Amino acid sequence: MKPRYRVNFSSKINTTQNKIIMKTMLLCLFLSISFAFISEKTGWLEIDWKIIFIPALLVLQIIIIGTALKNRYKKY
């Protein structure tokens, strides 16, 4: 009988660093949406709702690049 190997994806996703990254992205997305909503209601600035997700993606890219550079130049 062959042993079954179970891959536990939740243990790989629920690391401390990934939780911090997800919270940062959600905070950035929340701030972008609230800024756009308030700007539209007050008439201060017209915002295209299609580009709301760009700040959260930029934060994710900065985090990924920073982590990659930190791992590359880590002293062993």
C-alpha positions in Angstrom: 0.0 0.0 0.0 1.4 3.4 -1.0 1.6 6.0 1.6 -0.4 9.1 0.9 1.5 12.4 1.0 -0.6 15.4 1.9 0.6 18.8 1.0 -0.4 21.4 3.5 -0.7 24.6 1.6 -2.1 26.6 4.5 1.1 26.1 6.6 3.1 27.6 3.7 0.7 30.6 3.3 0.2 31.4 7.0 3.7 32.4 7.8 4.4 35.6 9.8 6.0 37.4 6.9 3.1 36.6 4.6 0.6 37.8 7.1 2.5 41.1 7.4 2.5 41.5 3.6 -1.2 40.8 3.3 -2.0 43.3 6.0 0.1 45.9 4.3 -1.6 45.3 1.0 -5.0 45.4 2.5 -4.2 48.6 4.3 -2.9 50.2 1.1 -6.0 49.1 -0.8 -8.3 50.4 2.0 -6.5 53.8 2.0 -6.7 54.0 -1.8 -10.4 53.3 -1.9 -11.2 55.6 1.0 -9.1 58.4 -0.6 -10.9 57.9 -4.0 -14.3 57.8 -2.3 -13.8 61.0 -0.3 -12.3 62.8 -3.3 -15.2 61.9 -5.4 -17.8 62.9 -2.8 -16.2 66.2 -2.2 -15.5 66.9 -5.8 -11.9 67.7 -5.0 -10.4 65.2 -7.5 -11.8 63.0 -10.2 -10.4 59.5 -9.9 -10.7 56.7 -12.4 -11.9 53.7 -10.4 -10.0 51.3 -12.7 -6.7 52.4 -11.3 -7.5 52.0 -7.6 -5.5 48.7 -7.3 -2.2 50.2 -8.5 -0.9 51.4 -5.1 -1.5 47.9 -3.5 0.4 46.3 -6.4 3.2 48.8 -6.1 3.5 48.0 -2.4 3.6 44.3 -3.2 6.4 44.9 -5.8 8.4 46.9 -3.4 8.1 44.2 -0.7 9.1 41.5 -3.2 12.1 43.4 -4.5 13.2 44.3 -1.0 13.0 40.7 0.2 14.9 39.5 -2.9 17.7 42.0 -2.4 17.9 41.2 1.3 18.2 37.5 0.6 20.7 38.0 -2.2 23.1 40.1 -0.1 22.6 38.1 3.1 25.9 37.3 4.9 26.3 33.6 5.6 
